[in-house]
Amino acid sequence: MRSIWNGAISFGLVSIPIKLVNATESHSISFRQIHVTDGGRVRYRKVCELDGEEVSQAEIGKGYEEADGSIIPITDEDLSRLPIATAKTIEIVSFVPADEIDPLQMDAAYYLAANGATAAKPYTLLREALKRSRKVAIAKFALRGRERLGMLRVVDDVIAMHGLLWPDEIRQPEGVAPETSVTVRDAELDLADALMATLGEVDISSLHDDYREAVEEMIAAKAGGAYEPAEAATEPAGGQVIDLMAALERSVQAAKASRGEGGGAPAPAEAEEEAADVTPIRRKPAAAAAPKAVGGKKSTAASGSAAKKTASGRKSTSASAKKTGSAAAKSNKSGATKSTSTAAKKSASPKKASPPRKRRSA
C-alpha cells in the first residue's frame, strides 16, 4: 500500500520511524454531471475573478479571507516554517482506557507501518506495551496543513491510528432529545430485550452494500444494451405506532421467523385473525328419547343407526350438523313407530286354542 505521510512516533525519548497508510477505502460509485439534452460532460472551470482568465492547478495557491473580504496569501513555505513539533512526528501525550474515547470523535483511520529494519524493535515494543496495558495512546500529529488529534491502538499485529476530532468540534445535542415526557413500562422493556436477544449478533464481515451492487448491475446492463427497467421494490412506509406492545411482539415473531425459529404465542392481532377464520360448531340439543318398544331388536337397531348418524354429524360443519340432526330425529321417530306397530300386532293377534284333553276312562 502506498504511504501518504512519512515521519516518526515520539514515545518519550524513543523515536519510531513509520509510514502512514490509509486503512480504509471508499467503494461508493461516483457519477459525473452531464447535459441531459445531449449527454455532454459538464465541467467546472476555475476562473480568476479579477481578470476573468481560466487558471490551471499549478497557478492556484492558498489564501485566508478576512472579514472585510480581503485575501491574505499563504504559501506552503509559510506553513512549513511554523514552530510545530508535530509537523513530522506523531507525539504520544498519554495512555487512557479505550472506553474513555467518545465514538463521536472518531475520524479517518490509518495503519502505521515500521519504516525500515531499525524501526522493527521499537515498533514491536510499543505494540506489545499497548496490548498488555489494554489502553490506547492519545497523540498529536500534523497532516494536510493542520494539526490533528489521534488515537493509537493495536489491530492484529499492526498499530492503527484513528484521527480524532478536537473536543470543541463536537456539537452539543441541544434540542435533539424528545421534549415530551414519556414513561416506558417494564413489559415494553422486556419485549425490547426479547427482540434484541432474538436478533442476536451478526458477523460484520458478512454485511455488504446491496445498493452499490444493484447500481453496478444496472450500469453493466446499460453498457451491454440489455437493460430493462424493473419496478422499484418499495418497502411499506412506517406509519404511526398505535400499539407499541403489538409492534414489539410482531417484531419478535418476525425476527424468529427470519432465523428459522418457530414456536411462541402469536401476536394479539394474529390471534384475533386466526380466531376469526374458525367456524364454531354448534351442537343441537338431544331429541326426546323415543318410547321403548316391546320387540326390542328393531328399535335397538334403529336407535344405533340414528346414533351413528348423529355422531358423524357432530364432526361436520355447522350446516351439515343441522341436516344430520334432522335426519337422526326422523330416523328415531321412524324406528320407534315401526317398533310400536310390530308390538301392537303381536299383542292383538289371538293365541291358538290348545285342543281339549281326553278324559281317561275309569
NORJO-V910481 format. One line per field, one symbol per residue. phi: phi as a letter, one per 30 degrees, with the letter a starting at -180 (. if undefined). Layout:
BEGIN
phi = ???
END
This chain:
BEGIN
phi = .ddcacaaccciccccdbbcbdcbbccddcccdbdddbiddcccccbdddciddcdddccbcaccdddjdccdbcddddddddcdcebbccdcabbddddddedddbdcbcccdcjdddddddddddddddddhbcccbcacahibdbcbbcbcbhcbdcbcdcddedccddddicdedddbccdddddddddddddddicbdedddbddddddddddddddddicdbdcdddcddddcddcbdddddddddddddddciccijdddedddddddddcddccddddddddddcddjdddddddddddddddddddddddddddddddddddddddddddddddddddddddddddddddddd
END
